[in-house]
């Protein structure tokens, strides 16, 4: 979880390829806490996509302080 001036984000990290069905825990957390937006940190190759409406961001960009997606 991240909470700050940028909003509230529930974060899951994936190191390889994945499917929406593997994000069940993230979806459940966001269902229980609707103030949080889901965000998946993943490889750069997947970062420009969305899966099941979830924003994806390269973990490298995240660690280098790139702004969170809108």
N, CA, C and O atoms as a GROMACS GRO file, in nm:
protein
  280
    1UNK      N    1   0.083  -0.118   0.000
    1UNK     CA    2   0.000   0.000   0.000
    1UNK      C    3   0.087   0.124   0.000
    1UNK      O    4   0.191   0.130   0.066
    2UNK      N    5   0.043   0.221  -0.075
    2UNK     CA    6   0.107   0.352  -0.076
    2UNK      C    7  -0.002   0.455  -0.051
    2UNK      O    8  -0.108   0.451  -0.113
    3UNK      N    9   0.025   0.547   0.038
    3UNK     CA   10  -0.070   0.655   0.066
    3UNK      C   11   0.009   0.784   0.075
    3UNK      O   12   0.109   0.791   0.146
    4UNK      N   13  -0.037   0.885   0.003
    4UNK     CA   14   0.030   1.013   0.007
    4UNK      C   15  -0.043   1.115  -0.076
    4UNK      O   16  -0.159   1.096  -0.112
    5UNK      N   17   0.024   1.224  -0.107
    5UNK     CA   18  -0.038   1.331  -0.185
    5UNK      C   19  -0.074   1.284  -0.326
    5UNK      O   20  -0.156   1.347  -0.392
    6UNK      N   21  -0.015   1.174  -0.372
    6UNK     CA   22  -0.041   1.118  -0.504
    6UNK      C   23  -0.164   1.027  -0.505
    6UNK      O   24  -0.206   0.981  -0.611
    7UNK      N   25  -0.222   1.001  -0.387
    7UNK     CA   26  -0.340   0.916  -0.377
    7UNK      C   27  -0.312   0.791  -0.298
    7UNK      O   28  -0.211   0.780  -0.229
    8UNK      N   29  -0.404   0.696  -0.308
    8UNK     CA   30  -0.391   0.569  -0.238
    8UNK      C   31  -0.381   0.457  -0.341
    8UNK      O   32  -0.468   0.443  -0.427
    9UNK      N   33  -0.275   0.379  -0.332
    9UNK     CA   34  -0.249   0.273  -0.429
    9UNK      C   35  -0.224   0.141  -0.356
    9UNK      O   36  -0.151   0.135  -0.257
   10UNK      N   37  -0.286   0.037  -0.407
   10UNK     CA   38  -0.257  -0.100  -0.364
   10UNK      C   39  -0.163  -0.155  -0.470
   10UNK      O   40  -0.197  -0.156  -0.588
   11UNK      N   41  -0.044  -0.201  -0.430
   11UNK     CA   42   0.061  -0.237  -0.525
   11UNK      C   43   0.092  -0.386  -0.518
   11UNK      O   44   0.104  -0.444  -0.410
   12UNK      N   45   0.104  -0.447  -0.636
   12UNK     CA   46   0.151  -0.584  -0.647
   12UNK      C   47   0.268  -0.585  -0.744
   12UNK      O   48   0.266  -0.514  -0.844
   13UNK      N   49   0.370  -0.664  -0.714
   13UNK     CA   50   0.489  -0.672  -0.798
   13UNK      C   51   0.491  -0.807  -0.869
   13UNK      O   52   0.473  -0.911  -0.806
   14UNK      N   53   0.512  -0.804  -1.001
   14UNK     CA   54   0.522  -0.926  -1.082
   14UNK      C   55   0.656  -0.923  -1.154
   14UNK      O   56   0.692  -0.821  -1.214
   15UNK      N   57   0.730  -1.033  -1.149
   15UNK     CA   58   0.862  -1.037  -1.212
   15UNK      C   59   0.860  -1.101  -1.350
   15UNK      O   60   0.960  -1.092  -1.422
   16UNK      N   61   0.753  -1.165  -1.388
   16UNK     CA   62   0.743  -1.228  -1.520
   16UNK      C   63   0.607  -1.201  -1.579
   16UNK      O   64   0.533  -1.115  -1.530
   17UNK      N   65   0.574  -1.274  -1.683
   17UNK     CA   66   0.442  -1.260  -1.742
   17UNK      C   67   0.334  -1.305  -1.644
   17UNK      O   68   0.360  -1.385  -1.554
   18UNK      N   69   0.214  -1.253  -1.661
   18UNK     CA   70   0.104  -1.289  -1.571
   18UNK      C   71  -0.028  -1.262  -1.641
   18UNK      O   72  -0.033  -1.192  -1.742
   19UNK      N   73  -0.134  -1.317  -1.585
   19UNK     CA   74  -0.269  -1.298  -1.637
   19UNK      C   75  -0.354  -1.233  -1.528
   19UNK      O   76  -0.317  -1.232  -1.411
   20UNK      N   77  -0.469  -1.179  -1.568
   20UNK     CA   78  -0.558  -1.112  -1.474
   20UNK      C   79  -0.599  -1.204  -1.360
   20UNK      O   80  -0.616  -1.158  -1.247
   21UNK      N   81  -0.614  -1.332  -1.386
   21UNK     CA   82  -0.657  -1.426  -1.282
   21UNK      C   83  -0.554  -1.436  -1.167
   21UNK      O   84  -0.588  -1.483  -1.059
   22UNK      N   85  -0.432  -1.392  -1.191
   22UNK     CA   86  -0.328  -1.396  -1.089
   22UNK      C   87  -0.329  -1.272  -1.000
   22UNK      O   88  -0.245  -1.258  -0.911
   23UNK      N   89  -0.424  -1.182  -1.024
   23UNK     CA   90  -0.432  -1.058  -0.946
   23UNK      C   91  -0.548  -1.060  -0.847
   23UNK      O   92  -0.595  -0.955  -0.802
   24UNK      N   93  -0.594  -1.179  -0.813
   24UNK     CA   94  -0.710  -1.194  -0.724
   24UNK      C   95  -0.693  -1.124  -0.590
   24UNK      O   96  -0.786  -1.060  -0.541
   25UNK      N   97  -0.576  -1.135  -0.530
   25UNK     CA   98  -0.552  -1.070  -0.402
   25UNK      C   99  -0.560  -0.918  -0.412
   25UNK      O  100  -0.614  -0.851  -0.324
   26UNK      N  101  -0.504  -0.865  -0.520
   26UNK     CA  102  -0.508  -0.720  -0.543
   26UNK      C  103  -0.652  -0.673  -0.563
   26UNK      O  104  -0.693  -0.571  -0.506
   27UNK      N  105  -0.728  -0.748  -0.644
   27UNK     CA  106  -0.869  -0.713  -0.667
   27UNK      C  107  -0.950  -0.719  -0.538
   27UNK      O  108  -1.033  -0.633  -0.512
   28UNK      N  109  -0.925  -0.821  -0.458
   28UNK     CA  110  -0.999  -0.836  -0.332
   28UNK      C  111  -0.966  -0.722  -0.236
   28UNK      O  112  -1.055  -0.667  -0.172
   29UNK      N  113  -0.840  -0.686  -0.226
   29UNK     CA  114  -0.801  -0.575  -0.140
   29UNK      C  115  -0.874  -0.447  -0.183
   29UNK      O  116  -0.930  -0.376  -0.100
   30UNK      N  117  -0.874  -0.419  -0.314
   30UNK     CA  118  -0.938  -0.297  -0.364
   30UNK      C  119  -1.090  -0.302  -0.350
   30UNK      O  120  -1.155  -0.198  -0.338
   31UNK      N  121  -1.147  -0.422  -0.351
   31UNK     CA  122  -1.290  -0.434  -0.327
   31UNK      C  123  -1.321  -0.399  -0.182
   31UNK      O  124  -1.420  -0.331  -0.154
   32UNK      N  125  -1.238  -0.446  -0.090
   32UNK     CA  126  -1.260  -0.420   0.052
   32UNK      C  127  -1.225  -0.275   0.091
   32UNK      O  128  -1.284  -0.219   0.183
   33UNK      N  129  -1.131  -0.218   0.020
   33UNK     CA  130  -1.086  -0.081   0.049
   33UNK      C  131  -1.096   0.002  -0.079
   33UNK      O  132  -0.995   0.025  -0.146
   34UNK      N  133  -1.216   0.046  -0.114
   34UNK     CA  134  -1.239   0.111  -0.244
   34UNK      C  135  -1.168   0.245  -0.263
   34UNK      O  136  -1.167   0.297  -0.374
   35UNK      N  137  -1.109   0.301  -0.159
   35UNK     CA  138  -1.032   0.425  -0.176
   35UNK      C  139  -0.899   0.400  -0.246
   35UNK      O  140  -0.836   0.494  -0.294
   36UNK      N  141  -0.856   0.272  -0.252
   36UNK     CA  142  -0.728   0.238  -0.313
   36UNK      C  143  -0.744   0.200  -0.459
   36UNK      O  144  -0.839   0.131  -0.497
   37UNK      N  145  -0.650   0.245  -0.541
   37UNK     CA  146  -0.645   0.208  -0.682
   37UNK      C  147  -0.541   0.098  -0.699
   37UNK      O  148  -0.436   0.102  -0.635
   38UNK      N  149  -0.569  -0.002  -0.783
   38UNK     CA  150  -0.470  -0.108  -0.804
   38UNK      C  151  -0.359  -0.065  -0.898
   38UNK      O  152  -0.383   0.007  -0.996
   39UNK      N  153  -0.237  -0.109  -0.868
   39UNK     CA  154  -0.121  -0.082  -0.952
   39UNK      C  155  -0.032  -0.205  -0.950
   39UNK      O  156  -0.002  -0.259  -0.843
   40UNK      N  157   0.011  -0.249  -1.069
   40UNK     CA  158   0.103  -0.361  -1.078
   40UNK      C  159   0.237  -0.309  -1.128
   40UNK      O  160   0.245  -0.245  -1.232
   41UNK      N  161   0.342  -0.337  -1.051
   41UNK     CA  162   0.478  -0.306  -1.094
   41UNK      C  163   0.531  -0.430  -1.164
   41UNK      O  164   0.524  -0.540  -1.110
   42UNK      N  165   0.583  -0.411  -1.285
   42UNK     CA  166   0.622  -0.525  -1.368
   42UNK      C  167   0.740  -0.488  -1.457
   42UNK      O  168   0.799  -0.381  -1.443
   43UNK      N  169   0.773  -0.577  -1.548
   43UNK     CA  170   0.884  -0.551  -1.640
   43UNK      C  171   0.848  -0.437  -1.736
   43UNK      O  172   0.730  -0.408  -1.758
   44UNK      N  173   0.947  -0.375  -1.790
   44UNK     CA  174   0.928  -0.262  -1.880
   44UNK      C  175   0.848  -0.302  -2.004
   44UNK      O  176   0.774  -0.220  -2.059
   45UNK      N  177   0.861  -0.427  -2.050
   45UNK     CA  178   0.792  -0.473  -2.172
   45UNK      C  179   0.641  -0.470  -2.156
   45UNK      O  180   0.569  -0.450  -2.254
   46UNK      N  181   0.590  -0.489  -2.036
   46UNK     CA  182   0.446  -0.491  -2.011
   46UNK      C  183   0.393  -0.356  -1.963
   46UNK      O  184   0.271  -0.337  -1.958
   47UNK      N  185   0.479  -0.265  -1.928
   47UNK     CA  186   0.438  -0.145  -1.855
   47UNK      C  187   0.345  -0.052  -1.930
   47UNK      O  188   0.277   0.029  -1.867
   48UNK      N  189   0.337  -0.059  -2.062
   48UNK     CA  190   0.249   0.030  -2.137
   48UNK      C  191   0.110  -0.028  -2.156
   48UNK      O  192   0.028   0.031  -2.226
   49UNK      N  193   0.083  -0.142  -2.096
   49UNK     CA  194  -0.045  -0.209  -2.112
   49UNK      C  195  -0.129  -0.193  -1.985
   49UNK      O  196  -0.083  -0.145  -1.882
   50UNK      N  197  -0.254  -0.236  -1.996
   50UNK     CA  198  -0.339  -0.254  -1.879
   50UNK      C  199  -0.394  -0.395  -1.886
   50UNK      O  200  -0.415  -0.450  -1.995
   51UNK      N  201  -0.418  -0.453  -1.773
   51UNK     CA  202  -0.476  -0.586  -1.766
   51UNK      C  203  -0.597  -0.576  -1.675
   51UNK      O  204  -0.585  -0.538  -1.558
   52UNK      N  205  -0.714  -0.611  -1.728
   52UNK     CA  206  -0.839  -0.607  -1.651
   52UNK      C  207  -0.860  -0.471  -1.587
   52UNK      O  208  -0.912  -0.462  -1.475
   53UNK      N  209  -0.822  -0.364  -1.656
   53UNK     CA  210  -0.840  -0.229  -1.606
   53UNK      C  211  -0.739  -0.184  -1.502
   53UNK      O  212  -0.752  -0.075  -1.446
   54UNK      N  213  -0.639  -0.267  -1.475
   54UNK     CA  214  -0.536  -0.233  -1.376
   54UNK      C  215  -0.419  -0.164  -1.446
   54UNK      O  216  -0.372  -0.210  -1.549
   55UNK      N  217  -0.375  -0.056  -1.388
   55UNK     CA  218  -0.260   0.015  -1.444
   55UNK      C  219  -0.133  -0.063  -1.417
   55UNK      O  220  -0.115  -0.120  -1.309
   56UNK      N  221  -0.046  -0.066  -1.515
   56UNK     CA  222   0.084  -0.132  -1.502
   56UNK      C  223   0.193  -0.026  -1.511
   56UNK      O  224   0.181   0.071  -1.585
   57UNK      N  225   0.299  -0.046  -1.436
   57UNK     CA  226   0.412   0.047  -1.436
   57UNK      C  227   0.540  -0.033  -1.422
   57UNK      O  228   0.545  -0.130  -1.346
   58UNK      N  229   0.641   0.005  -1.495
   58UNK     CA  230   0.771  -0.060  -1.483
   58UNK      C  231   0.825  -0.038  -1.342
   58UNK      O  232   0.824   0.073  -1.290
   59UNK      N  233   0.872  -0.147  -1.280
   59UNK     CA  234   0.928  -0.132  -1.146
   59UNK      C  235   1.053  -0.045  -1.149
   59UNK      O  236   1.085   0.022  -1.050
   60UNK      N  237   1.124  -0.044  -1.261
   60UNK     CA  238   1.243   0.043  -1.272
   60UNK      C  239   1.202   0.190  -1.266
   60UNK      O  240   1.264   0.270  -1.196
   61UNK      N  241   1.098   0.225  -1.342
   61UNK     CA  242   1.049   0.363  -1.340
   61UNK      C  243   0.999   0.401  -1.201
   61UNK      O  244   1.023   0.512  -1.153
   62UNK      N  245   0.930   0.309  -1.137
   62UNK     CA  246   0.879   0.334  -1.002
   62UNK      C  247   0.993   0.364  -0.906
   62UNK      O  248   0.985   0.458  -0.826
   63UNK      N  249   1.099   0.285  -0.912
   63UNK     CA  250   1.213   0.305  -0.822
   63UNK      C  251   1.292   0.431  -0.854
   63UNK      O  252   1.362   0.484  -0.768
   64UNK      N  253   1.281   0.480  -0.977
   64UNK     CA  254   1.351   0.602  -1.016
   64UNK      C  255   1.262   0.725  -1.005
   64UNK      O  256   1.293   0.830  -1.062
   65UNK      N  257   1.153   0.712  -0.930
   65UNK     CA  258   1.064   0.825  -0.898
   65UNK      C  259   0.985   0.882  -1.016
   65UNK      O  260   0.951   1.000  -1.016
   66UNK      N  261   0.956   0.800  -1.116
   66UNK     CA  262   0.865   0.846  -1.220
   66UNK      C  263   0.727   0.863  -1.156
   66UNK      O  264   0.689   0.784  -1.070
   67UNK      N  265   0.652   0.965  -1.198
   67UNK     CA  266   0.519   0.985  -1.137
   67UNK      C  267   0.429   0.864  -1.158
   67UNK      O  268   0.437   0.796  -1.260
   68UNK      N  269   0.343   0.839  -1.060
   68UNK     CA  270   0.245   0.732  -1.073
   68UNK      C  271   0.149   0.764  -1.185
   68UNK      O  272   0.127   0.882  -1.214
   69UNK      N  273   0.090   0.663  -1.250
   69UNK     CA  274  -0.003   0.689  -1.361
   69UNK      C  275  -0.127   0.762  -1.313
   69UNK      O  276  -0.167   0.750  -1.197
   70UNK      N  277  -0.188   0.836  -1.404
   70UNK     CA  278  -0.313   0.909  -1.372
   70UNK      C  279  -0.431   0.815  -1.382
   70UNK      O  280  -0.545   0.857  -1.359
   0.00000   0.00000   0.00000
